[in-house]
Amino acid sequence: MAASEESLRKALAEKQSAVEAHGNAVRALKAAKASKPEIDAAIEALNSLKLEKSSIEKQLQAAVSGSDGDGALSREAFRQAAVNTLERRLFYIPSFKIYRGVAGLYDYGPPGCAVKSNVLAFWRQHFVLEENMLEVDCPCVTPEVVLKASGHVDKFTDLMVKDEKTGTCYRADHLLKDFCNEKLQKDLTISAEKAAELKHVLATLDDLSAEELGAKIKEYGITAPDTKNPLSDPYPFNLMFQTSIGPSGLSPGYMRPETAQGIFVNFKDLYYYNGNKLPFAAAQIGQAFRNEISPRQGLLRVREFTLAEIEHFVDPEDKSHPKYSEVVDLEFLMFPRGEQMSGQSAKKIRLGDAVSKGTVNNETLGYFIGRVYLFLTRLGIDKDRLRFRQHLANEMAHYAADCWDAEIECSYGWIECVGIADRSAYDLRAHSDKSGVPLVAAEKFSEPREVEKLVIAPVKKELGLAFKGSQKNVVEALEAMNEKEALEMKAALESKGEVEFYVCTLGKNVPIKKNMVSISKEKKKEHQRVFTPSVIEPSFGIGRIIYCLFEHSFYTRPSKAGDEQLNVFRFPPLVAPIKCTVFPLVQNQQYEDVAKVISKSLTTAGISHKIDITGTSIGKRYARTDELGVPFAITVDSTKDVTIRERDSKLQVRVSVEEAALVVKSVTDGLRTWEDVWEKYPHHTSGSADD
Amino acid sequence: MAASEESLRKALAEKQSAVEAHGNAVRALKAAKASKPEIDAAIEALNSLKLEKSSIEKQLQAAVSGSDGDGALSREAFRQAAVNTLERRLFYIPSFKIYRGVAGLYDYGPPGCAVKSNVLAFWRQHFVLEENMLEVDCPCVTPEVVLKASGHVDKFTDLMVKDEKTGTCYRADHLLKDFCNEKLQKDLTISAEKAAELKHVLATLDDLSAEELGAKIKEYGITAPDTKNPLSDPYPFNLMFQTSIGPSGLSPGYMRPETAQGIFVNFKDLYYYNGNKLPFAAAQIGQAFRNEISPRQGLLRVREFTLAEIEHFVDPEDKSHPKYSEVVDLEFLMFPRGEQMSGQSAKKIRLGDAVSKGTVNNETLGYFIGRVYLFLTRLGIDKDRLRFRQHLANEMAHYAADCWDAEIECSYGWIECVGIADRSAYDLRAHSDKSGVPLVAAEKFSEPREVEKLVIAPVKKELGLAFKGSQKNVVEALEAMNEKEALEMKAALESKGEVEFYVCTLGKNVPIKKNMVSISKEKKKEHQRVFTPSVIEPSFGIGRIIYCLFEHSFYTRPSKAGDEQLNVFRFPPLVAPIKCTVFPLVQNQQYEDVAKVISKSLTTAGISHKIDITGTSIGKRYARTDELGVPFAITVDSTKDVTIRERDSKLQVRVSVEEAALVVKSVTDGLRTWEDVWEKYPHHTSGSADD
């Protein structure tokens, strides 16, 4: 694709020159009052060149928008239809709408809130309960010292530029990205070289420093999108919401940008709670906050969101997982680093192979990738639009051992929804250093092990005589030598009796004599190995998962009369906001009483449901309930038996009033499938429904 | 009690004078070198007076601490034991402990977090699901305009004083309260009048203005508790955590102090979602924030907490409730306004009587009081330490129709845990006014109704001629007249032809003639009645409920050997953090395998549990699990049958390996009781357990 685009840009430039040259020729003929046939022939040739140019333009247009030409349009239309339904049925609502809202803040309305709590309940079941994780619940308000240690105070920033006249703020990289994309897709006159340059900028966007970003913005003449005013130089803006704890104004705090830190600072207590044993995992569900510079993409980039995070603590020398065998045979789309670098696409790989070949760094990381795959697909995420993409070297923090993102494809492209990272010992070390509390684990040996240890013993008396007030600096420098340095000094002292030794706190060399320090290797018995555990962190952006789930579940189908498109969410019962609706077929007291009886049994069975006793036609009522993704509808059309309809197949069975609630419960609880029900109960054949 | 205290103070003062007088007499005798028998007799009389004084002191001491003398001590000891267990077993943890914590912020550790999520799940079941409430989920970050409308920006304050030298901040009312209590309880020499004054201060503490509080602090010479430095005058401190939304610094925001506002601003959409029908209730569970000046009382007064709030919207002309009959016969401790004013205590009242006598303002309010009672007692709150206290007139906001707090007694006294208020139309009106979006409901009439309406029609031409530039002010003032004013003007104009009329925007009277305004009553047909709904708000402080539940569930019992006290939480299965533990009786592979099989069936059944395969004695393992409030333990002591032990009775039954998980599930799900199980299965009689 890229090659053909390049050659098309060249061909277009050539054709453009030819058109210009020929145009000049025609004008020259006219000026020279050439004969009409001569001029006509020249014009005909010019027109044919113009046609050729236009054809190349069309090809180039198609090439730059990729397979996207129509795709982008239909994706846009699909999103519009889905988002309209979601907002109209209050799955979500822009927050504080009556006050014209705040960018990047959304409410979940009743069905959205129910989906969210179903997703979180399943998350708890699938991860916390099945893996015996230690769930904790920490506050959002966090004192500065904690986020200083974690690095967020210094590094949790985006580069921002300001409209120099209005003060409106923009993300610098977004403006540059938009400029390059726009140029590449809409300006067909740019040279192949220029196109290559813009593509390089896009590819390296995340690596650009403030200076480099600023230089590019100047070079390309990018201005403020709304006003065309000039822009300031880019400068970092910290994305945490800042506040002040207590009334003194002296205790700065932040709204946490992630829930993980609450777990790290509790490591010591949690390790004790777990009987001082590794591995174990802690988990937390809660709100997190990012004060985005200019939020966009609806629910995907917001200023407040729910995270569900797991911190699995493990011995860095043993990253096996006892339940690894349960996921080893899963096969799904993976997108390793190598494939990304060589321009290939994601491909189906057996998880066990990815781990055994070392593509995935270790078993525990692999285990969680597998569990995340199962979690997402059971929610209803389409497995063909889900891939696990490995971070490239430049994306990963220097301390990370390996990192994979579960990316879900939606109308906005591939969206990072879950990050699964092996963060090694970074976080625990950072908090150990800052707090002075050692966050370590110990492996007790079944019997003591003999180890050889280097012992450096400065002879303080001699050093004091020789260096007086500097004695302390020399002692500390001697003790700080590593094994290699100490053994070299030992050898030198033995052979020469004296060595020059650089003491950095004094900034100079001092002479060390043989009698000033004893260096030896001693054998010691050790009863345990003390180490900082590694942490493997699966971190779930619940709002992003839910938005992608909305898109993957949404479809339209024609009404029975064929005159309109009806909206449906194909949520599995697990996540459906309401499991069942109950309709009396016609407005009559007897049917309403039966509906109430069924409603009561549904409540007792713990099945969320809704009664609709409006006089609307049954078809309209089905359409309403399909639009909320309700999997089952019970229509009361007699006082003895009722009709149960399944949402996607629209198939209907006849069940007694007494059994109705239990039939629905058994399917929503996953004890049997709709197919089992369809096989067991008589089918409803009358044409009453869906019209 | 108060009377006896008063007379004791008087008696003590008299006795004190007598002691002093007699002391002087003794000294005078000695000075006058009176005879030894004479002096001895006088000393004996003095000693007997002292003894009498001391006896009165003791009585007074007992009286001022109420029944509290020993009670306070034992409550303190009880709290210590409970809190030690809670902190040691990580039910909760002071947040950011390794950084020495932040006052008023706590984490829930694993068992606390599990209790919390069980309480919230039951809340959803009991309120949202059973009542078909519309649950929403709104952000914590809230723009200023919303909280300006709700009144929080201006009025959500506490009065604060500062240590004038160190700058340390204190709540002014807390210092005054502590001073009065301390004086009353520890200083027996104060006069009865002084005691009465201090008690009056305590009783009216909430009504004191900043100036009055400051004056009392000065009058009593109260200083900073830690340094004894002088204190500043009291001034209001806003309790909201402030922040800034977006990068401009121009959009102030706050962390919400309650979740309710998110519901009010969505009223219009929610009403539409409910088919434009009243009544309906919306609900929200989420974090709320109060930047307390100086938090104390552990989990009871914190800076971040989980609220669960319901806003039930109802026609102010019809506050009946369709399910009221389900709670009408409940009988529990109520503490109406009258009983509080007349110094009586709370008493058992049938809810239906309280409503029918008008003690409780209306049926819907009564219904929610009943539902809250059921909710709390099913969680395990002791019904004898739960009362519903009505707000006194001075406690209630001016707009509130009635307000009751569910108060739970714990070692800190009676604690407000749920507020149930009829807030009338206040909140919706405030947001209508501020946003300009009418938040109203409409009752459609089945047929149009004829209503008489007052019509005031200023004659602009005549007014313009008479008042020129002031015409607009006069027109507006005329149109703003209420019905009474307008009818009076009409009568006056008819009789006198001219009246003086005060125009407030002009600040003066103007003469109005008959030809300048027409006032009439017209008949109009109306198709609906438009009104602002009333809202009834039950608001649950989840953390406070949980803390009280911890205290109500905690008890100790002697170990079998009798050498130590063991801690137990008697949580009902509904809230127990873990439902079941599984122990192999001895460390052996066969038993461990059986334990794993049972564990797997428990997971499948959705029963949270824990395996303990440590070699510790079975008695110790039971003690550990009792301390977490785990209701059942399955001990694997054969490969065929296992022993199930109930926590509180310590009774044990024998059940087959296959049945074990299902027996536990049936009891924790409430399908049968432990008594049913005890009756059905063979009893375990061997002495292996609990030693």
Interface residues (C-beta under 8 A of the other chain):
Chain A: R89 L90 I93 S95 F96 K97 I98 Y99 V102 A103 L105 Y106 D107 Y108 G109 P110 G112 C113 A114 K116 S117 A121 R124 Q125 L129 E130 N132 L134 E135 V136 D137 C138 P139 C140 V141 T142 P143 V145 V146 M160 G167 T168 C169 F237 F241 Q242 T243 S244 I245 G246 P247 S248 S251 G253 M255 G262 V265 N266 K268 D269 L270 Y273 G275 Q287 F289 N291 E292 I293 S294 R303 E304 H431 K434 S435 V437 L439 T603 G606 S608 K610 T614
Chain B: R89 L90 I93 S95 F96 K97 I98 Y99 V102 A103 L105 Y106 D107 Y108 G109 P110 G112 C113 A114 K116 S117 A121 R124 Q125 L129 E130 N132 L134 E135 V136 D137 C138 P139 C140 V141 T142 P143 V145 V146 M160 G167 T168 C169 F237 F241 Q242 T243 S244 I245 G246 P247 S248 L250 S251 G253 M255 G262 V265 N266 K268 D269 L270 Y273 G275 G286 Q287 F289 N291 E292 I293 S294 R303 E304 H431 K434 S435 V437 L439 T603 G606 S608 K610 T614
